[in-house]
Amino acid sequence: MENEITVVDAKDHSRYEARDADGTLMGFVDYKLYPGVITFVHAETLPEFRGRGVAGTIATKSLDDARALGLRVKPACPYYQSFLEEHTEYADLAKGPAE
């Protein structure tokens, strides 16, 4: 399937990676894990894959995982800040800047 996107937590690299059906890297988000908190630092979709929903797929998977693990989320990356504002179903995960 041409539009297949698989997202995995590449823990050895502290990032979530999106790959297509052939295993080609489409995009990623780097994170830092602290006790009880995950900070999403930098999200990037490779130029040839932009406009295909890669970043949103990565964000959804990573935020669902954070919820399942009971982690609070600190969106240091502008993409994640915008994503959380637009997707209020994840508002409960957001960790405020003063925390």
C-alpha positions in Angstrom: 0.0 0.0 0.0 1.5 3.3 -1.1 0.2 5.5 1.8 1.0 3.0 4.6 2.7 4.7 7.5 4.1 2.7 10.4 5.2 4.5 13.5 7.5 2.9 16.1 9.2 4.1 19.2 12.9 3.8 18.3 14.0 3.9 22.0 17.7 3.5 21.2 17.5 6.9 19.4 14.9 8.5 21.7 12.6 9.2 18.9 9.4 8.0 17.2 10.0 7.2 13.5 7.5 6.9 10.7 8.3 4.5 7.9 6.5 3.6 4.7 5.8 0.0 3.5 9.3 -0.3 2.2 10.9 0.7 5.5 11.9 4.2 4.2 12.1 6.8 6.9 9.4 9.4 6.3 9.7 11.5 9.5 10.4 11.5 13.2 10.1 13.3 16.5 12.9 13.4 19.0 12.0 13.2 22.6 13.5 13.3 26.1 12.1 11.1 28.7 12.1 12.2 32.4 10.4 10.5 35.4 6.7 10.8 34.6 7.2 13.3 31.7 8.0 13.1 28.0 9.2 16.2 26.2 8.8 16.3 22.4 11.8 18.3 21.2 11.8 18.3 17.4 9.5 16.9 14.8 10.4 16.6 11.2 8.9 15.2 8.0 11.3 14.5 5.2 10.6 16.8 2.3 9.5 14.2 -0.2 6.8 12.9 2.3 5.3 16.3 3.3 1.6 16.7 2.9 0.8 13.0 3.6 -0.2 13.2 7.2 3.1 11.8 8.5 3.6 14.3 11.3 0.0 13.9 12.5 0.4 10.1 12.5 3.6 10.3 14.5 2.0 12.8 17.0 -1.1 10.6 17.5 0.9 7.4 18.1 3.4 9.1 20.5 0.6 10.9 22.5 -1.4 7.7 22.7 1.7 5.9 24.0 2.3 8.7 26.5 -1.3 8.3 27.8 -0.9 4.5 28.0 2.3 4.9 30.0 0.8 7.5 32.3 3.2 10.2 31.2 2.6 13.9 31.1 3.6 15.7 27.9 5.7 18.8 27.5 5.5 20.0 23.9 8.8 21.9 23.4 8.4 21.5 19.6 6.2 24.1 17.8 4.4 21.3 15.8 3.4 19.5 19.0 2.3 22.8 20.6 0.0 23.4 17.6 -1.2 19.8 17.5 -2.2 19.8 21.1 -4.1 23.1 20.7 -6.0 21.6 17.7 -6.6 18.2 19.2 -8.2 18.9 22.5 -8.7 15.1 23.2 -5.0 15.2 24.3 -5.3 18.4 26.5 -5.2 16.3 29.7 -1.6 15.2 28.8 -0.2 18.7 28.4 2.3 19.7 31.1 2.2 23.5 31.7 5.3 25.6 31.1 5.6 26.5 34.8 5.8 22.9 35.8 
